[in-house]
Amino acid sequence: MHRRDLIRFAAAAGAVATAPALRAQAAYPSRALRLVVPFPPGGPTDIFARQYAQRLSTVLGQPVVVENKSGASGAIGAVDVKNAEPDGYSLLFGTATTHGLYNLITRAPQYDALRDFTHVAIVGGAAAAFGVGPGMPQTLRGLIDMARASPGKVQYGSPGEGTTLHLAVERMKREVGNFDIQHIPFRGGAQSLPALIGGQVGMSVDTLGPLIPHHKSGKIRIVAVASARRSPLMPDVPTVDEAAGTRGFESVLWNVVAAPARLPPAILATLAAATQRVMGDATLHQQLAALAIEPTVDSGPAAAAAYIRAEMERWRPVVEASGLRM
């Protein structure tokens, strides 16, 4: 066989071999996807994930099944997706905790938030908020003064040790001037909020959305929100800067859609385009506003990875100062 014939034969054989793979990529998705939420049902992350999944299913034309795999401040669910096949059928609804803080606070990490995932998009964020329970001072400054006057006796609840919401209080302690307040970690906001209402903890840190109904009913009082400006949902609630005299205090619980590393580019492009369509839904924006979540409508794979890197660097000094290593 002449060399020219060999080249033609090899090219034809290659085309035959790659055709099934190309058809498989073109057919994506051909079955149900699963979206892993690394926290328990009922919290803002879970609610947001289910709203996203419902719309993603419509855009892709396949079911998107939400699976809650909580524990280890979100690491259990993250590892599950990290170890899945990179075929586009296993996605993670990650958070600032799983992708911004995990590698900063974990002594023996089971994954690298940047290298072990393909980042589809940042999809939104909710500012941290601070609520106080019955019989507590009705301002953030009053709570801080109480903690200073009674070191270690005031307790606050968070959705878990090493979460962004936990570190928000550690950052506040550092920036306001250290005060002694005892941390009580729970397994998600759905457990820490009842403890606040029931008086088991004096303060709780959560996102604004779950706290608002109980603030309006008088069961708790929201004393500050960790955003650059007041929330239009609660315009009477001051920012942390206003309430505590800090400057530039922000703590946002953001969400990222991620897949295992080495996701084929064509599948990533499909997921990124579908996610942009989902996040452009005006009805979804209204639903997210009720949770005090600000949607991100213009993110993509490169922007998501850059955002995660920046967040890791922003929180690194806070983690180092707190001495938190898990």
C-alpha positions as YAML, in Angstrom:
chain: A
units: angstrom
residues:
- id: 1
  name: MET
  ca: [0.00, 0.00, 0.00]
- id: 2
  name: HIS
  ca: [1.40, 3.40, -0.98]
- id: 3
  name: ARG
  ca: [2.03, 6.06, 1.66]
- id: 4
  name: ARG
  ca: [-0.79, 8.21, 0.29]
- id: 5
  name: ASP
  ca: [-3.18, 5.27, 0.55]
- id: 6
  name: LEU
  ca: [-2.02, 4.59, 4.11]
- id: 7
  name: ILE
  ca: [-2.78, 8.19, 5.09]
- id: 8
  name: ARG
  ca: [-6.22, 7.98, 3.51]
- id: 9
  name: PHE
  ca: [-6.89, 4.67, 5.25]
- id: 10
  name: ALA
  ca: [-5.77, 6.04, 8.62]
- id: 11
  name: ALA
  ca: [-7.91, 9.14, 8.23]
- id: 12
  name: ALA
  ca: [-10.95, 7.05, 7.31]
- id: 13
  name: ALA
  ca: [-10.36, 4.72, 10.25]
- id: 14
  name: GLY
  ca: [-10.00, 7.67, 12.58]
- id: 15
  name: ALA
  ca: [-13.23, 9.18, 11.34]
- id: 16
  name: VAL
  ca: [-15.05, 5.91, 11.93]
- id: 17
  name: ALA
  ca: [-13.57, 5.59, 15.43]
- id: 18
  name: THR
  ca: [-14.42, 9.14, 16.48]
- id: 19
  name: ALA
  ca: [-17.88, 9.24, 14.96]
- id: 20
  name: PRO
  ca: [-19.57, 7.42, 17.88]
- id: 21
  name: ALA
  ca: [-17.86, 9.72, 20.38]
- id: 22
  name: LEU
  ca: [-18.97, 12.80, 18.45]
- id: 23
  name: ARG
  ca: [-22.51, 11.46, 18.23]
- id: 24
  name: ALA
  ca: [-22.45, 10.73, 22.00]
- id: 25
  name: GLN
  ca: [-21.38, 14.30, 22.77]
- id: 26
  name: ALA
  ca: [-23.95, 15.72, 20.36]
- id: 27
  name: ALA
  ca: [-26.66, 13.66, 22.05]
- id: 28
  name: TYR
  ca: [-25.89, 15.04, 25.52]
- id: 29
  name: PRO
  ca: [-27.90, 14.85, 27.65]
- id: 30
  name: SER
  ca: [-29.65, 11.60, 26.83]
- id: 31
  name: ARG
  ca: [-30.72, 10.69, 30.37]
- id: 32
  name: ALA
  ca: [-31.38, 12.20, 33.79]
- id: 33
  name: LEU
  ca: [-28.77, 14.35, 35.51]
- id: 34
  name: ARG
  ca: [-28.20, 14.52, 39.25]
- id: 35
  name: LEU
  ca: [-27.47, 17.73, 41.13]
- id: 36
  name: VAL
  ca: [-25.78, 17.11, 44.47]
- id: 37
  name: VAL
  ca: [-26.55, 19.62, 47.22]
- id: 38
  name: PRO
  ca: [-23.91, 19.24, 49.95]
- id: 39
  name: PHE
  ca: [-26.21, 20.46, 52.74]
- id: 40
  name: PRO
  ca: [-29.49, 19.23, 54.27]
- id: 41
  name: PRO
  ca: [-32.90, 19.93, 52.74]
- id: 42
  name: GLY
  ca: [-34.76, 23.08, 53.69]
- id: 43
  name: GLY
  ca: [-32.03, 25.70, 53.73]
- id: 44
  name: PRO
  ca: [-31.50, 28.49, 51.17]
- id: 45
  name: THR
  ca: [-28.86, 26.52, 49.24]
- id: 46
  name: ASP
  ca: [-31.23, 23.58, 48.89]
- id: 47
  name: ILE
  ca: [-34.16, 25.78, 47.84]
- id: 48
  name: PHE
  ca: [-32.04, 27.63, 45.29]
- id: 49
  name: ALA
  ca: [-30.66, 24.36, 43.93]
- id: 50
  name: ARG
  ca: [-34.14, 22.93, 43.42]
- id: 51
  name: GLN
  ca: [-35.29, 26.04, 41.59]
- id: 52
  name: TYR
  ca: [-32.20, 25.87, 39.39]
- id: 53
  name: ALA
  ca: [-32.66, 22.13, 38.78]
- id: 54
  name: GLN
  ca: [-36.28, 22.54, 37.74]
- id: 55
  name: ARG
  ca: [-35.39, 25.12, 35.10]
- id: 56
  name: LEU
  ca: [-32.25, 23.32, 33.96]
- id: 57
  name: SER
  ca: [-34.41, 20.26, 33.33]
- id: 58
  name: THR
  ca: [-36.68, 22.31, 31.09]
- id: 59
  name: VAL
  ca: [-33.78, 23.79, 29.14]
- id: 60
  name: LEU
  ca: [-31.94, 20.48, 28.66]
- id: 61
  name: GLY
  ca: [-35.04, 18.35, 28.14]
- id: 62
  name: GLN
  ca: [-34.02, 15.78, 30.75]
- id: 63
  name: PRO
  ca: [-34.86, 15.34, 34.47]
- id: 64
  name: VAL
  ca: [-32.43, 16.91, 36.94]
- id: 65
  name: VAL
  ca: [-32.68, 15.04, 40.24]
- id: 66
  name: VAL
  ca: [-31.54, 16.80, 43.42]
- id: 67
  name: GLU
  ca: [-29.62, 14.65, 45.91]
- id: 68
  name: ASN
  ca: [-28.83, 16.02, 49.39]
- id: 69
  name: LYS
  ca: [-25.49, 14.65, 50.63]
- id: 70
  name: SER
  ca: [-24.67, 16.67, 53.73]
- id: 71
  name: GLY
  ca: [-21.88, 16.45, 56.26]
- id: 72
  name: ALA
  ca: [-18.35, 17.70, 56.91]
- id: 73
  name: SER
  ca: [-19.38, 21.29, 56.05]
- id: 74
  name: GLY
  ca: [-20.30, 20.21, 52.54]
- id: 75
  name: ALA
  ca: [-17.21, 18.10, 51.81]
- id: 76
  name: ILE
  ca: [-19.11, 14.80, 51.60]
- id: 77
  name: GLY
  ca: [-21.26, 15.98, 48.72]
- id: 78
  name: ALA
  ca: [-18.32, 17.67, 47.01]
- id: 79
  name: VAL
  ca: [-16.20, 14.51, 47.15]
- id: 80
  name: ASP
  ca: [-19.10, 12.50, 45.73]
- id: 81
  name: VAL
  ca: [-19.16, 14.66, 42.61]
- id: 82
  name: LYS
  ca: [-15.38, 14.95, 42.41]
- id: 83
  name: ASN
  ca: [-15.19, 11.13, 42.15]
- id: 84
  name: ALA
  ca: [-18.00, 10.83, 39.60]
- id: 85
  name: GLU
  ca: [-17.45, 10.22, 35.90]
- id: 86
  name: PRO
  ca: [-16.79, 13.50, 34.02]
- id: 87
  name: ASP
  ca: [-19.69, 12.90, 31.66]
- id: 88
  name: GLY
  ca: [-21.97, 15.81, 32.56]
- id: 89
  name: TYR
  ca: [-24.48, 13.70, 34.48]
- id: 90
  name: SER
  ca: [-23.19, 14.52, 37.98]
- id: 91
  name: LEU
  ca: [-23.19, 18.16, 39.05]
- id: 92
  name: LEU
  ca: [-22.52, 19.90, 42.34]
- id: 93
  name: PHE
  ca: [-24.36, 22.92, 43.68]
- id: 94
  name: GLY
  ca: [-21.31, 24.16, 45.52]
- id: 95
  name: THR
  ca: [-20.99, 27.03, 47.94]
- id: 96
  name: ALA
  ca: [-18.48, 29.51, 49.29]
- id: 97
  name: THR
  ca: [-17.81, 26.91, 51.98]
- id: 98
  name: THR
  ca: [-17.08, 23.97, 49.67]
- id: 99
  name: HIS
  ca: [-15.10, 25.98, 47.13]
- id: 100
  name: GLY
  ca: [-13.88, 29.12, 48.85]
- id: 101
  name: LEU
  ca: [-12.95, 27.90, 52.34]
- id: 102
  name: TYR
  ca: [-12.47, 24.15, 52.25]
- id: 103
  name: ASN
  ca: [-8.84, 24.12, 51.17]
- id: 104
  name: LEU
  ca: [-8.02, 26.93, 53.60]
- id: 105
  name: ILE
  ca: [-9.33, 25.22, 56.73]
- id: 106
  name: THR
  ca: [-8.83, 21.50, 56.09]
- id: 107
  name: ARG
  ca: [-5.65, 19.81, 57.31]
- id: 108
  name: ALA
  ca: [-6.00, 16.81, 55.00]
- id: 109
  name: PRO
  ca: [-8.28, 17.93, 52.15]
- id: 110
  name: GLN
  ca: [-9.98, 15.28, 50.06]
- id: 111
  name: TYR
  ca: [-10.16, 17.53, 47.01]
- id: 112
  name: ASP
  ca: [-8.76, 20.69, 45.50]
- id: 113
  name: ALA
  ca: [-11.56, 23.15, 44.83]
- id: 114
  name: LEU
  ca: [-9.86, 24.45, 41.69]
- id: 115
  name: ARG
  ca: [-8.08, 21.46, 40.14]
- id: 116
  name: ASP
  ca: [-10.63, 18.71, 40.88]
- id: 117
  name: PHE
  ca: [-13.67, 20.41, 39.37]
- id: 118
  name: THR
  ca: [-14.85, 21.96, 36.15]
- id: 119
  name: HIS
  ca: [-16.64, 25.18, 37.09]
- id: 120
  name: VAL
  ca: [-19.74, 25.90, 35.03]
- id: 121
  name: ALA
  ca: [-20.82, 29.23, 36.52]
- id: 122
  name: ILE
  ca: [-21.34, 31.29, 39.64]
- id: 123
  name: VAL
  ca: [-25.12, 31.50, 39.88]
- id: 124
  name: GLY
  ca: [-25.80, 33.88, 42.77]
- id: 125
  name: GLY
  ca: [-25.09, 34.92, 46.30]
- id: 126
  name: ALA
  ca: [-26.77, 35.85, 49.57]
- id: 127
  name: ALA
  ca: [-25.27, 38.09, 52.22]
- id: 128
  name: ALA
  ca: [-24.85, 36.80, 55.76]
- id: 129
  name: ALA
  ca: [-27.22, 38.22, 58.36]
- id: 130
  name: PHE
  ca: [-27.13, 38.23, 62.14]
- id: 131
  name: GLY
  ca: [-30.23, 37.52, 64.20]
- id: 132
  name: VAL
  ca: [-30.69, 37.66, 67.97]
- id: 133
  name: GLY
  ca: [-33.16, 35.66, 70.03]
- id: 134
  name: PRO
  ca: [-35.53, 36.37, 72.89]
- id: 135
  name: GLY
  ca: [-34.14, 38.40, 75.78]
- id: 136
  name: MET
  ca: [-31.01, 39.47, 73.91]
- id: 137
  name: PRO
  ca: [-29.86, 43.04, 73.12]
- id: 138
  name: GLN
  ca: [-31.71, 44.38, 70.12]
- id: 139
  name: THR
  ca: [-28.65, 45.77, 68.31]
- id: 140
  name: LEU
  ca: [-25.42, 44.23, 67.09]
- id: 141
  name: ARG
  ca: [-23.41, 46.67, 69.17]
- id: 142
  name: GLY
  ca: [-25.44, 45.69, 72.24]
- id: 143
  name: LEU
  ca: [-24.73, 42.01, 71.63]
- id: 144
  name: ILE
  ca: [-21.01, 42.69, 71.24]
- id: 145
  name: ASP
  ca: [-20.98, 44.66, 74.49]
- id: 146
  name: MET
  ca: [-22.75, 41.79, 76.27]
- id: 147
  name: ALA
  ca: [-20.19, 39.31, 74.97]
- id: 148
  name: ARG
  ca: [-17.37, 41.51, 76.18]
- id: 149
  name: ALA
  ca: [-18.96, 41.90, 79.61]
- id: 150
  name: SER
  ca: [-19.59, 38.13, 79.97]
- id: 151
  name: PRO
  ca: [-16.76, 36.35, 78.13]
- id: 152
  name: GLY
  ca: [-17.73, 32.92, 76.83]
- id: 153
  name: LYS
  ca: [-21.31, 33.07, 78.11]
- id: 154
  name: VAL
  ca: [-22.99, 34.35, 74.95]
- id: 155
  name: GLN
  ca: [-23.46, 31.62, 72.33]
- id: 156
  name: TYR
  ca: [-24.14, 31.85, 68.62]
- id: 157
  name: GLY
  ca: [-25.24, 29.21, 66.16]
- id: 158
  name: SER
  ca: [-24.10, 28.65, 62.59]
- id: 159
  name: PRO
  ca: [-24.86, 26.07, 59.88]
- id: 160
  name: GLY
  ca: [-21.57, 24.33, 60.67]
- id: 161
  name: GLU
  ca: [-17.96, 24.76, 61.67]
- id: 162
  name: GLY
  ca: [-15.81, 26.04, 58.85]
- id: 163
  name: THR
  ca: [-18.72, 27.40, 56.83]
- id: 164
  name: THR
  ca: [-18.68, 30.90, 55.39]
- id: 165
  name: LEU
  ca: [-21.33, 31.93, 57.92]
- id: 166
  name: HIS
  ca: [-19.21, 30.68, 60.81]
- id: 167
  name: LEU
  ca: [-16.17, 32.55, 59.47]
- id: 168
  name: ALA
  ca: [-18.27, 35.70, 59.09]
- id: 169
  name: VAL
  ca: [-18.47, 35.92, 62.90]
- id: 170
  name: GLU
  ca: [-14.75, 35.17, 63.22]
- id: 171
  name: ARG
  ca: [-14.05, 37.99, 60.80]
- id: 172
  name: MET
  ca: [-16.30, 40.30, 62.78]
- id: 173
  name: LYS
  ca: [-14.48, 39.43, 66.01]
- id: 174
  name: ARG
  ca: [-11.21, 40.30, 64.29]
- id: 175
  name: GLU
  ca: [-12.35, 43.58, 62.74]
- id: 176
  name: VAL
  ca: [-14.52, 44.95, 65.54]
- id: 177
  name: GLY
  ca: [-11.96, 44.14, 68.23]
- id: 178
  name: ASN
  ca: [-11.92, 40.70, 69.74]
- id: 179
  name: PHE
  ca: [-14.86, 39.68, 71.90]
- id: 180
  name: ASP
  ca: [-15.54, 36.27, 73.39]
- id: 181
  name: ILE
  ca: [-18.63, 34.55, 72.00]
- id: 182
  name: GLN
  ca: [-19.00, 30.78, 71.94]
- id: 183
  name: HIS
  ca: [-19.68, 29.01, 68.64]
- id: 184
  name: ILE
  ca: [-22.32, 26.25, 68.50]
- id: 185
  name: PRO
  ca: [-22.19, 24.52, 65.08]
- id: 186
  name: PHE
  ca: [-25.29, 22.86, 63.63]
- id: 187
  name: ARG
  ca: [-25.86, 20.66, 60.59]
- id: 188
  name: GLY
  ca: [-27.28, 23.38, 58.35]
- id: 189
  name: GLY
  ca: [-29.36, 26.51, 58.78]
- id: 190
  name: ALA
  ca: [-32.56, 24.48, 59.09]
- id: 191
  name: GLN
  ca: [-31.27, 23.30, 62.49]
- id: 192
  name: SER
  ca: [-29.59, 26.48, 63.77]
- id: 193
  name: LEU
  ca: [-32.64, 28.68, 63.25]
- id: 194
  name: PRO
  ca: [-34.98, 26.71, 65.57]
- id: 195
  name: ALA
  ca: [-32.27, 26.87, 68.23]
- id: 196
  name: LEU
  ca: [-32.28, 30.66, 67.95]
- id: 197
  name: ILE
  ca: [-36.07, 30.88, 68.13]
- id: 198
  name: GLY
  ca: [-36.11, 28.51, 71.10]
- id: 199
  name: GLY
  ca: [-33.47, 30.48, 72.98]
- id: 200
  name: GLN
  ca: [-30.82, 27.73, 72.95]
- id: 201
  name: VAL
  ca: [-28.40, 30.25, 71.39]
- id: 202
  name: GLY
  ca: [-28.42, 34.02, 71.76]
- id: 203
  name: MET
  ca: [-27.45, 34.82, 68.18]
- id: 204
  name: SER
  ca: [-27.47, 33.00, 64.87]
- id: 205
  name: VAL
  ca: [-25.77, 33.77, 61.59]
- id: 206
  name: ASP
  ca: [-27.61, 32.78, 58.43]
- id: 207
  name: THR
  ca: [-28.56, 34.28, 55.12]
- id: 208
  name: LEU
  ca: [-31.24, 36.95, 55.27]
- id: 209
  name: GLY
  ca: [-34.07, 35.05, 53.62]
- id: 210
  name: PRO
  ca: [-34.78, 32.39, 56.29]
- id: 211
  name: LEU
  ca: [-34.60, 34.99, 59.07]
- id: 212
  name: ILE
  ca: [-37.08, 37.50, 57.64]
- id: 213
  name: PRO
  ca: [-40.40, 35.69, 58.46]
- id: 214
  name: HIS
  ca: [-39.35, 35.20, 62.08]
- id: 215
  name: HIS
  ca: [-38.14, 38.80, 62.35]
- id: 216
  name: LYS
  ca: [-41.52, 40.01, 61.11]
- id: 217
  name: SER
  ca: [-43.36, 37.73, 63.54]
- id: 218
  name: GLY
  ca: [-41.30, 39.08, 66.44]
- id: 219
  name: LYS
  ca: [-39.70, 35.73, 67.32]
- id: 220
  name: ILE
  ca: [-36.20, 37.05, 66.55]
- id: 221
  name: ARG
  ca: [-34.62, 40.32, 65.50]
- id: 222
  name: ILE
  ca: [-32.23, 40.79, 62.59]
- id: 223
  name: VAL
  ca: [-29.60, 43.23, 63.81]
- id: 224
  name: ALA
  ca: [-27.28, 43.51, 60.78]
- id: 225
  name: VAL
  ca: [-26.63, 42.29, 57.26]
- id: 226
  name: ALA
  ca: [-23.10, 41.69, 55.91]
- id: 227
  name: SER
  ca: [-23.45, 43.49, 52.59]
- id: 228
  name: ALA
  ca: [-22.15, 46.73, 51.12]
- id: 229
  name: ARG
  ca: [-25.59, 48.31, 51.27]
- id: 230
  name: ARG
  ca: [-28.88, 47.66, 53.02]
- id: 231
  name: SER
  ca: [-31.14, 45.01, 51.58]
- id: 232
  name: PRO
  ca: [-34.25, 46.31, 49.78]
- id: 233
  name: LEU
  ca: [-36.14, 43.48, 51.50]
- id: 234
  name: MET
  ca: [-35.26, 44.88, 54.95]
- id: 235
  name: PRO
  ca: [-34.32, 48.53, 54.48]
- id: 236
  name: ASP
  ca: [-34.53, 49.23, 58.23]
- id: 237
  name: VAL
  ca: [-31.81, 46.68, 59.04]
- id: 238
  name: PRO
  ca: [-28.34, 48.26, 59.10]
- id: 239
  name: THR
  ca: [-25.25, 46.84, 57.46]
- id: 240
  name: VAL
  ca: [-22.48, 45.48, 59.69]
- id: 241
  name: ASP
  ca: [-20.46, 48.59, 58.84]
- id: 242
  name: GLU
  ca: [-23.27, 50.79, 60.14]
- id: 243
  name: ALA
  ca: [-24.02, 48.65, 63.19]
- id: 244
  name: ALA
  ca: [-20.49, 47.86, 64.35]
- id: 245
  name: GLY
  ca: [-18.29, 50.58, 62.90]
- id: 246
  name: THR
  ca: [-16.35, 48.33, 60.51]
- id: 247
  name: ARG
  ca: [-15.30, 49.35, 57.00]
- id: 248
  name: GLY
  ca: [-16.01, 47.23, 53.94]
- id: 249
  name: PHE
  ca: [-17.37, 44.26, 55.88]
- id: 250
  name: GLU
  ca: [-18.98, 41.80, 53.47]
- id: 251
  name: SER
  ca: [-19.67, 38.10, 53.71]
- id: 252
  name: VAL
  ca: [-21.57, 36.51, 50.84]
- id: 253
  name: LEU
  ca: [-22.67, 32.89, 50.63]
- id: 254
  name: TRP
  ca: [-22.29, 32.36, 46.89]
- id: 255
  name: ASN
  ca: [-23.16, 29.31, 44.84]
- id: 256
  name: VAL
  ca: [-21.30, 27.65, 41.99]
- id: 257
  name: VAL
  ca: [-22.41, 24.90, 39.65]
- id: 258
  name: ALA
  ca: [-19.50, 22.49, 39.20]
- id: 259
  name: ALA
  ca: [-18.76, 19.15, 37.57]
- id: 260
  name: PRO
  ca: [-15.86, 16.72, 37.90]
- id: 261
  name: ALA
  ca: [-12.54, 17.75, 36.35]
- id: 262
  name: ARG
  ca: [-11.84, 16.87, 32.72]
- id: 263
  name: LEU
  ca: [-15.40, 17.47, 31.60]
- id: 264
  name: PRO
  ca: [-15.43, 17.40, 27.78]
- id: 265
  name: PRO
  ca: [-15.50, 20.95, 26.35]
- id: 266
  name: ALA
  ca: [-18.64, 20.33, 24.30]
- id: 267
  name: ILE
  ca: [-20.57, 19.19, 27.38]
- id: 268
  name: LEU
  ca: [-19.23, 22.13, 29.40]
- id: 269
  name: ALA
  ca: [-20.38, 24.51, 26.68]
- id: 270
  name: THR
  ca: [-23.86, 22.95, 26.75]
- id: 271
  name: LEU
  ca: [-24.12, 23.26, 30.54]
- id: 272
  name: ALA
  ca: [-22.76, 26.81, 30.56]
- id: 273
  name: ALA
  ca: [-25.21, 27.96, 27.89]
- id: 274
  name: ALA
  ca: [-28.11, 26.21, 29.63]
- id: 275
  name: THR
  ca: [-27.16, 27.79, 32.97]
- id: 276
  name: GLN
  ca: [-27.09, 31.26, 31.43]
- id: 277
  name: ARG
  ca: [-30.60, 30.67, 30.10]
- id: 278
  name: VAL
  ca: [-31.76, 29.49, 33.52]
- id: 279
  name: MET
  ca: [-30.24, 32.48, 35.33]
- id: 280
  name: GLY
  ca: [-31.89, 34.89, 32.89]
- id: 281
  name: ASP
  ca: [-35.37, 33.74, 33.96]
- id: 282
  name: ALA
  ca: [-37.28, 36.72, 35.40]
- id: 283
  name: THR
  ca: [-39.56, 34.49, 37.48]
- id: 284
  name: LEU
  ca: [-36.52, 32.85, 39.04]
- id: 285
  name: HIS
  ca: [-35.20, 36.30, 39.96]
- id: 286
  name: GLN
  ca: [-38.43, 37.01, 41.84]
- id: 287
  name: GLN
  ca: [-38.20, 33.71, 43.71]
- id: 288
  name: LEU
  ca: [-34.56, 34.33, 44.61]
- id: 289
  name: ALA
  ca: [-35.40, 37.82, 45.87]
- id: 290
  name: ALA
  ca: [-37.67, 36.21, 48.47]
- id: 291
  name: LEU
  ca: [-34.57, 34.34, 49.71]
- id: 292
  name: ALA
  ca: [-32.49, 37.53, 49.58]
- id: 293
  name: ILE
  ca: [-30.31, 35.90, 46.89]
- id: 294
  name: GLU
  ca: [-28.91, 38.11, 44.16]
- id: 295
  name: PRO
  ca: [-28.68, 36.13, 40.89]
- id: 296
  name: THR
  ca: [-25.55, 36.14, 38.76]
- id: 297
  name: VAL
  ca: [-26.54, 36.27, 35.10]
- id: 298
  name: ASP
  ca: [-23.25, 36.74, 33.26]
- id: 299
  name: SER
  ca: [-20.88, 34.13, 34.72]
- id: 300
  name: GLY
  ca: [-19.18, 31.34, 32.81]
- id: 301
  name: PRO
  ca: [-16.43, 28.75, 33.34]
- id: 302
  name: ALA
  ca: [-13.43, 31.12, 33.24]
- id: 303
  name: ALA
  ca: [-15.14, 33.80, 35.32]
- id: 304
  name: ALA
  ca: [-16.25, 31.23, 37.90]
- id: 305
  name: ALA
  ca: [-12.73, 29.87, 38.38]
- id: 306
  name: ALA
  ca: [-11.31, 33.40, 38.70]
- id: 307
  name: TYR
  ca: [-13.97, 34.33, 41.26]
- id: 308
  name: ILE
  ca: [-13.18, 31.27, 43.38]
- id: 309
  name: ARG
  ca: [-9.45, 32.09, 43.36]
- id: 310
  name: ALA
  ca: [-10.18, 35.66, 44.47]
- id: 311
  name: GLU
  ca: [-12.47, 34.53, 47.28]
- id: 312
  name: MET
  ca: [-9.87, 32.09, 48.58]
- id: 313
  name: GLU
  ca: [-7.32, 34.88, 48.79]
- id: 314
  name: ARG
  ca: [-9.79, 37.22, 50.48]
- id: 315
  name: TRP
  ca: [-10.60, 34.73, 53.25]
- id: 316
  name: ARG
  ca: [-7.10, 33.35, 53.73]
- id: 317
  name: PRO
  ca: [-6.03, 35.96, 56.34]
- id: 318
  name: VAL
  ca: [-9.28, 35.51, 58.27]
- id: 319
  name: VAL
  ca: [-8.78, 31.75, 58.47]
- id: 320
  name: GLU
  ca: [-5.14, 32.12, 59.47]
- id: 321
  name: ALA
  ca: [-6.01, 34.64, 62.19]
- id: 322
  name: SER
  ca: [-8.78, 32.39, 63.56]
- id: 323
  name: GLY
  ca: [-6.46, 29.39, 63.80]
- id: 324
  name: LEU
  ca: [-9.22, 27.18, 62.42]
- id: 325
  name: ARG
  ca: [-7.90, 23.95, 60.97]
- id: 326
  name: MET
  ca: [-10.11, 20.90, 60.70]
...
